[in-house]
Amino acid sequence: MSAIPANLRYAESHEWILENGDGTVTIGITDHAQQSLGDVVFVELPEVGTALAKGDEFGVVESVKAASDLYAPLAGEVVAVNEELEDAPETLNESPYEQGWILKLRLEDASALNDLLDADAYQAVADADD
């Protein structure tokens, strides 16, 4: 069973969201998502400065099994990307919640965080996938 940290919020599309306390969030993919994908071999990152609407595709994660699009769980502007993933995409497998973050987003509307899933609700989504 995947570890699901209680301090994060989640999207049904298997992204995790960490509120940074400064109007930004850090986004990555969940442990469940990386386990489903298998060994990650490539990550396509968005450009810093890109404006994203909720639900916009912002990148791709490719593994030995499949390619999976990444979707913005919230609207905002990309303020940072984890460039280390370009040279070490396997970091998503090894540390999905710490070193494997994908991007940081300056939120358009911080109240949208309330629309995301908590750990228990995401556990139900992950269990339904299995």
Phi, psi and omega in degrees: 000141182287146173281136180231097181300135183286341183277358182254165170251164187220154173250152179297340178276013171076029169261147172255154184225126177248121176284124184271352177084004181232023182088002177242161173230154172255137184234140175211188175256151185286164175302319178301316181296314182292326177294321179294323181287324187088203185294115180282132182243346182201141175229125174264122183256152175283168175278142172298137182098350179292132174270129181241136169268155177304130179093350178294143172286131181238357180176185181220141171245124178250137177234179177294340182263324190195170169247139182228129177288149175253138183238140179290119178283347182215159177271144177166191181248133177291120181251347178197150172231154181273087184297340178299335180292337179296321180266340183222066182298337180296348176302329177298326178283320188281328186209065186298333184259352181241270183292342184270019176299154184254311181208165172242138186234130171277118188290139172285322183214103184298334181293343178296340176302330181293342180276352183275167181277146169273179185301318181295317180293321178293324178303319179296321177295313181296319179296324179292334179285330187285000000 
